[in-house]
Amino acid sequence: MKKDDAQTPMETVLSTHFANERYRHVDTYVELGGYSALRKALSMEKALIVDEVKKANLRGRGGAGFPAGVKWGFLPKDLSRPRVLVINADEGEPGTFKDREIMRRTPHLLLEGIAISSFAMTIHTSYIYIRGEFVREAKVLEEAIAEAYGKGFLGKNILGSGFDIEVTVHRGAGAYICGEETSLINSLEGKRGWPRIKPPFPASVGAFGLPTIVNNVETIADVPWIVTHGGEKFAALGVEKNGGTRLIGVSGAVNRPGVYELSAGVNLREIIYTHAGGIKDGKELKAVIPGGSSTPVLRPDEIDVTYDIESMGKIGTMPGSGGVIVIPEGACMVRALSVLMNFYAHESCGQCTPCREGTGWLAKIVRRIENGEGREGDVELILDVCDNMMGRTICPLADAAVMPAQSFLWKFREEFDSHIKFKKCPYGYRF
């Protein structure tokens, strides 16, 4: 966790104890105030907890940015059927690595958030669906869950409240598509990880046919702080409609890559040049992918923008899952796009024809341009394929491939044209 030394430290929500190796153990967590928010929540009216989350303007931290409190309100009022809470820990978006830090360093913070959220929504069964590659993180979570059961924070009659909460870690099998909530639910049920047609939405018919809420790791980990300090104070840490802090992972050509906890109102330029230390080796900035690989790329003259959903939406991109990828001068944007398109072609589940065929064609066309075999009209062909994919599939994976493809071509068209015209990379990359 990197902290800003140049400015007055901002109050942190998630990373306060990231550097404390003992914080992942229950005794240290409790000693430093852990599970006090759960004790407070158990004395509150459930509806008041939901109201505080709404006041907090807590937007989902998994990419979609949907208000968490509003999402909770979609559950049916009828309590005759069990409900399920699923934590999406399938952090598979290239460039995104902040949820891993929460699970590795502060597992009890996540578990406390699960317990409070479950109580608020009258949910007795929760699953943490974790990316299969996160072997270490899964082990840390399982150890923390065992500790929490042993101390009465999970299990039957938690803290003598009469409320039962069961939490299970479920490991995925390495499929990017299972980051989509309905694919995740199918996988959790032991089925192929294919997205479901909506409606019905998971809040009505989700895991095992039961009403289900799916939330991101970071989203739920924010809940204890909100209960302790109040939704309005959390909201004040961010900007209008985007409350709180958020964890932002910065990677690529920067001097200090890492995970930073910053206000939702931080400026993207500040993220890159103040917190991450600027561009490596004294180079100039060429491009920024601001919110994980699926978000539209920005040029250097576009980075003076607040890192919130509304502000970034006005310039045609989004903060997404909080993964800032910095690209320096001298990098080949054709090669960069080829890497991305190969990824999406590989990860398409194949259920929808526009995505199955489209991602494959995008990867093929960009690859031949990169290899010096591009043809006149290839750029137009890519854009045509994109038009036939966008908004035409069950889940957003097709859109996730289209948005970087379109933005790369719109903003760096000259590089693609140069590859096609001269049959080589202008930056000297070997094919």
N, C-alpha and C positions, 0 to 999 in steps of 0.2 A: 504494500500500500504506500503510495507516495503522497506526501502532504505539501501544501503550498507554504513555502518559507517566506515569501515576499510580502504576503498580505496577512491581515489579521485572521487568525484561524476561525473557520466557520464551524458552528456546532455540527458534529457528526452524528449520524443515526446508526450506521452499520459498521463503520470501520474503526471505531474508537479503540477496540482491543485486538485489532488484527495482528499486531506484533507480539501479543502475549500467547505463547505456545500453550499455556495451561488453560486458556479460556475455552478451549474446546471440551474441557472436562467439567462435569456438572458442579463439583465443589467450588472451583474457582469462579464459574459462571454465577452461582448463587451468592458467593462472597462479594462479588462486584455488582450485585443488584439484580441478577437474573431471576426470572420467574416472579418478580414482584408485580409486573404488569398482569400476569395471569391471575395472581391472587386478587388484584384490583378488579379485573374483568369479571371474575366469578361472583363478585358482589354487586355488579351492575346489571341493569336491565339489558337484555340482549339487543333490543332495538336501539338502545343508546350507543352501544358499541358500533353498530352499523352506521348510525348517524355521524359518529366521530370520524369514521373512515371516509364517509361522504364529504364531511367538512374539510378533511385533509387534502382534497383534490388529488388523491393518490391514483395516478394513472398506471395501468399495467406496464411493468418493466420488461415484458418479454418481446415487445416489438409493435404490437397492435395499439397499445396505449389507451385501452378502454378503461374508464373509471371503475375502480375495484368495487366501491360501495354500491354503485348502480348495478353492476354485474351480480353482486350478492342478492340484490333485491328482485332478480328475475326468478329466484326459486319459488315454486308454488307454495301458497300459504298452507295447504293441507299437509299436516305432519303425520298422516297415517302411513306414509311410505318412507323408508329410510332414505337418507341423502348421503352423498359422497363428496369429499373434497380431494382433488387431485392436484399435486404440486408438480408443475412442469419444470423438471430439472434436466431436460434433454437439450442442453445447451450446445447445439450443433451448428449455429450460424457462423460461418467463417469470419474471423475478426472479433468474435465475442467470447469473453472469458471471465466475466465478473461474477456470475452465479457460482462458479467453481470455487472462488475465494470465500464466499459466504459458507458454503458447505464444508470446506476444508478447515476454515479458521473459526467460525462461529456457528457450529451446528445446532447448539441449544437455542440460539436466537431464532433460527428457523423453526425449531420444534415448538418454542413458546408461541411464535406467530401462528403456527398450525393449531395449537391448543386453543388460543383465544378466538381465532377465526371459526374453528369448529363449534365452540360454545356459542358464539354469536349467531351462527346459522343453524344450530341444533343438528349438528353432524357428529356422528359417533365413529365413522370409519374414514380414514384418510390414507392416501397412497402418495409416496414420493417416487415419481417415475424419473429415474436418473439415466443419463446417457451411459451406454454400455462401456464406453472407453474410460469413464470416471471410476476406475477400480478403487483408487485410494479414497476418493470422496465417499463412495458407497460404504466402504469399511468404517470411515470416521462417523458417518451418519448412523450406521447400525450400532456402533459402540455407544454413541450418544443416546440413541433410543433406549438401549438397555439400561443406561444410567438413569434416564428420565422415568422409566418404568419402576426402577428400584427406589426412587425417591418419591414416587406418588404423583409425579407431574403428568404422567400418561398412564393409561390403563383404566381399571375399574375405580369409580368413586374418587376421581382426582381431587387431591387436597381436601377430602371429606365433603365435597360439594354435592355428591350424588350423581355427578355427570361422568359418563364413560367416554374415553377417547382411545381408539386403537390406531396406530400408525405403522405402516409397512413400507419398506423400501422395495421397489420393483425395478430391476435393471433392464434397460432396453438392449437392443442388439445392433446398435450402430447405424440406424436409418435416420437420415436428416428429416424425412417426411414425418417422422413421429414427433417432431416438434410442433406440428399442427395438432390442435387439441383433439379433434375427432379421430385422427390417425393414432394418436397416443392412446385414446380410450380403446380403440380396437385392439391395439397391441397389448394393453393391460389385460384385456379379456382373453388373450391367447389367440387372437385372430391376426390375419395379415394386416399390416399397418397401412391401410388405405383410408383416405378421408371419407367422411360420410356427407351425404347431401343434407343441407340445412335449409329450412326446418325439417324435423324438430331440432332445436338447439339443445346442447348438453344440459342446460338448466332444467329442461323438461324431461328429456330422455337422454341419459348419458351412460356412464359406466354401469354395466349389468342391467341396463334398462331403467336405472334409477336417476332421479334429479341429481345433477352433478355440477359443481363449480370447479373450473380449472384455472389456477393462478400460477404465475411465475414465482420462482424462488425469492427474488429480491422484493417483489410485491408483498409477499406474506411476511418476510423478515422485517419489513417496515412497521407492521401492525403493533408490536409491543411498545415501540416508542410513541406511536400515536395514542395508545391507551394511557400511557404514563403521562404524557405532556399535553395531550389534547390535539384534536384535528386542526384547529385554527393555527396553533403554533407550528405544526408540520407544514401547513399550507404556506405560512409566512417564510419558510426557508426557500421556497421556490418562486414561481411567478403565477400570475392569474391563469387558472385552469390547469396548471402543472405544478402541484405542490411538492415540497420536500427537496431532499437531495437525491442524487442518483449516482450509482457506480458507473464509471465510464472507463472502458479498457482502451488504451491507446497503443497501437502497434505500428510496425513499419519503420520508416526512416526518421526516427526521432531519437534524441539523446537520452531521454529517460522514459522508455516504454514502461507500462504498468497499469495498475488499476487505481483510479482516483475517485474519491467521493467529493462531489461538487454540487453546488446548487443547480436545480433544474433551469435556472436563469443564467448560467454561465455562458460566456461567449465562446464560440468555436475557436476563434483565433487565440483566445486566452488558454484554452485547453492545450493547443499545440505548442505555443511559444512560451507560455509562462509555466504551466504545470509539467508538460512533457519536455521542456527544455529546447524547443526549436528543432530544426532539421539537422540531421546527422551530417557530419563532415563539412559543415558550412555551406551546404547546397541550398538552392532555392526550392520552394515548394512548387510542385507541378499539379497535384490533384489530391483530393481527400474523399474517401468513401466514409461518410459520417456516422452510419449506424449499423454496421454489419454489411456483408457483401451484397445483400439484396437492395440496398438503398442507392438512389441515383447519385452519381459522383458530382463533386463540386470543383470548380476552378479556383485558383488563389484569390481572385477578385470577389468571390462569393462567401468567404469564410467569416466575414464580420456579421455574424448572425447569432442570435440567442439559441441555445441548445434545448429548445422546447418544441413540442409538436406543432403548435400554431405558427410560430415564427419560421421554422424550417419548411413547413408546408407551403408558405407563401413563395419560397424560391424553388419549389418543386422537388424537395427531398424530405427526409425525416430522420429523427434521432434513432429510430428503430430499437435495436436491442443494446444500444450503448457501446458499440464497437467502432472506434475511430481508426481507420487505416490510412496512413500517411504515405503518399507516393512522391518521391523526389524528382527533381529535374534529371533528365537522362534516362529515365525509365521508359520502357516501351509500352504504350497503352494498348497496343494490339495484343502483345503477349499477355498483359494483365487481364484483358477481357477473355482471351483464350483460356486462361486458367480458370476463370469464373464459369465460363460456359461449359467447360469439361465437367466441372463439379456438378452443375445443375442437370446436365444430361445424365450423369451417373446416378444422381439421387432422385430423379423423377420416378415415381412409383409405377407409372405406366397405365394407370387407370383411365385417364382422360386423353383422348387422341391428340388434341392441340398441344398438350404438354409433352406427351410421349414422343410425338414426331417433331414438334417444334424445338424442344431443347436439343434434340439430336442434330437437327439441321443447323441450329445456331452454332453449336460446337464445331460442326463440320466446316461451315463456311468461314468462320473466324480462323479456324486452324489452317485452312488453305491460304488465307490471306497472310497469316503469320509465316507460313512456309514459303512465301514467295510465289505462290501459284494462284494468287487472286485474279479475278476476272472483272472486266468492266461490268458494272451493274450489280456487283456483289453487295455493296453497301445498301443499295435500294432493296435488294432481295432480303437482307437481314431485317430491315425495317418493315418490309411486307410480312415476313414471318412473325415478327413481333406483334403487328396489328391483328394477326389471326390467332394469337395466343392470349393477349391481354383481356382479362375478364371473361374468359370463355371456358373456365375449368372449375371443378368442384372446390379446390382449395387454392391458396395464393402462390403455390410453387411456380406456376407458369409466370405469374406477375413478377415473382422474385427474380426470375431470369431475365425477363423483358426490361425491367427498370434499369439495371446497370447497362444492358446492351444498348438501349436507346440513348441513355445519357452519355455513354462513351462516344457513340457515333455523332451525336449532336454537338458535343463540346470538343472533341478531338478528331473531327472528320479528316483533317489534313494528314494525320498520321496513317489512317487507313488508306486514303487515296495514294499516299507516297509508297506504301507497301505494294499496292496494286500496280502503280505505274512503273516503278523501278525494280520490282521483283526482289526487293531486299529491304532489310530493316534500316532506317536512317540512323539508328543508334548503334549499329554494328553488331547486333545480336546474331549469333550463328543459328541457323535453322537446323 
